[in-house]
Amino acid sequence: MVQPRLPWLPPASGWPPRRQWPLLLALAMRAAGELLRARWRFGRIGVAQITALNRPGAGAISAAAQGQVAWIGFVLPRVARRMPFRADCLVQALAGQAWLAAHGIASQ
């Protein structure tokens, strides 16, 4: 699967310009799916398994991967606030870690 290139970085505050809305919508839908899957996993694993999931990262990442990380960090908390279930910080962390792992980016 080819990883889509993210041409822009997310804004530091506020909403992105209109030309980024289609990208934002696609990322928001992916974030909703990742949050749903993370919430499901969170209800079925214990503390020992959560700590085992938190493995060390690989160190430096490429510029393209930095853009991916920035967009995931921008979208996940905004979508989590609007989910019909509780998606607090641990669920967001599990979702973000799984999303980054799908793109080959190690996280801790």
Residue, then its C-alpha position, 0 to 999 in steps of 0.5 A: m500500500v502506498q502511503p499518501r504524501l501530506p503536502w502541508l503541515p497542520p496549522a498551529s492553531g485554528w482550522p486549516p484553509r479550505r484547500q486542506w478540508p478534503l485531506l482533513l476529512a479523510l484523516a478524520m475518518r481514519a482517526a475515527g476508525e483508529l479510535l474505535r479500534a483502540r477503544w475496543r482493544f482497551g476494554r479487552i487488555g490489561v495493564a501488563q499488555i498496555t506496558a508491553l505495547n509501549r516499546p521504544g521508538a526507532g529514533a530520528i524519522s524522515a521529513a515525510a514521516q514528521g508530517q504524518v506524525a504532525w497530522i495524526g497529532f492534529v486530528l486525533p484529539r479533535v476527533a476524539r472529543r466528538m466520539p460517542f464513547r469515552a476516548d481519553c488520552l490512553v485510548q488516543a495514545l493507543a490509536g495513534q500508536a497503531w496508526l503510526a505503526a501502520h505507516g512504519i513509524a515506531s512510537q513510544 
